[in-house]
Amino acid sequence: MAEHDDQLAALRREIDSVDTQLHDLLMQRTELAVRVGEVKAKAQPIGRTPSEGAKFVRPAREAKILRRLIGRHKGKLPKSVMVRMWREMISALLQVEGPFVVAVYTPPEEPGYWDIARDHYGCRVPILGFDRLNHAISAVLEGQATVAVLPMPHEGDRDPWWRRIAVKQPKVPHVIARLPFGNPGNQRGRGLQALVIGTTPNEPTDHDRGLLVAETREPVSRSAMRDALNAAKLKPVFIQAFQELGGPDQQVVEVEGFLAPDDPRLAALAEALGPNSRAIAIGGYAVPLTAEELAGEKPAKAPATDPAPTPEASSGDAA
Ligand SMILES: C=C(O[C@@H]1C=C(C(=O)O)C=C[C@H]1O)C(=O)O
């Protein structure tokens, strides 16, 4: 028994020593983030309102940090827990640098977007919940929030939110991230995917996707759109169309790789689509960690009493 107690005590002394080192390093990292924030503030005047937080956040850098660490990860600590811990730390340090407020689409029937936002931006970030998509977007446009977490576009949307950001104006937000970045874990509404919009300029990582909106006077078939994209050297991942009675035909296209607002392929696409067409970049994101990158761990099990069935689950029930 004494030997068992001694072993335990010795291992716990080692854990205490590791904790002290981790804590020291965490405080050291905090100091570095403070200095990074000071350097950013020297480059441009930054105020204290939520929209000013866009001048501090660097989603590309955040994605690269996580991708690198997950790539070198070993041992029994699940990779998704690594992601969660780093997300909590990065978000907290971002808030040490400057203000950050997250608007989230939280209709009563779909609480999962709140979970996605909290997993990514941490437990301390102020979250403003909106049960209307337009209000969440307005929160960013009007400066109450730094970013907004919105549903991934899907076919058949009757009033797609991406139309609101398909405008070339500096203060209009664009897509800056896709969530969840790691495993959904115990997030409610397990299949949920979200896009984040904000005004911070996008930067490339080595794993990016771009989003654009193509607008034409007359409806364009899916295959004609593919041909035009091909002519403009843009590789589509998905295309979703929307047409309002009497309005132009609008299609949101996700493409492989990074897409800057002034990418010459946008002009080439508009030209390939014919007169009175336009193609506008609406942002993009660093691709979330893939199943291969997260290999070695099974997705967490959904709780037995999930209060929010996913849309897939509810349509399955009805069938
Ligand atoms: C520290 C920085 O600022 C923020 C915080 C980051 C971090 O804690 O690593 C990374 C990117 C930024 O969103 C930075 O830009 O490097």
The ligand as a MOL file (V3000), in Angstrom:
LIG
                    3D

  0  0  0     0  0            999 V3000
M  V30 BEGIN CTAB
M  V30 COUNTS 16 16 0 0 0
M  V30 BEGIN ATOM
M  V30 1 C -1.5890 36.9330 -31.4600 0
M  V30 2 C -2.2450 37.3010 -32.5700 0
M  V30 3 O -3.5650 37.8010 -32.5440 0
M  V30 4 C -4.7050 36.9260 -32.5150 0
M  V30 5 C -4.4530 35.8120 -31.5850 0
M  V30 6 C -3.7830 34.6950 -32.0350 0
M  V30 7 C -3.1220 33.7430 -31.0730 0
M  V30 8 O -3.4210 33.7920 -29.8740 0
M  V30 9 O -2.2420 32.9710 -31.5090 0
M  V30 10 C -3.6730 34.4610 -33.4210 0
M  V30 11 C -4.2230 35.2910 -34.3340 0
M  V30 12 C -4.9840 36.5060 -33.9530 0
M  V30 13 O -6.3610 36.2720 -34.1790 0
M  V30 14 C -1.5900 37.2660 -33.9140 0
M  V30 15 O -2.0960 37.9120 -34.8390 0
M  V30 16 O -0.5510 36.6100 -34.0520 0
M  V30 END ATOM
M  V30 BEGIN BOND
M  V30 1 2 1 2
M  V30 2 1 2 3
M  V30 3 1 2 14
M  V30 4 1 3 4
M  V30 5 1 4 5
M  V30 6 1 4 12
M  V30 7 2 5 6
M  V30 8 1 6 7
M  V30 9 1 6 10
M  V30 10 2 7 8
M  V30 11 1 7 9
M  V30 12 2 10 11
M  V30 13 1 11 12
M  V30 14 1 12 13
M  V30 15 2 14 15
M  V30 16 1 14 16
M  V30 END BOND
M  V30 END CTAB
M  END
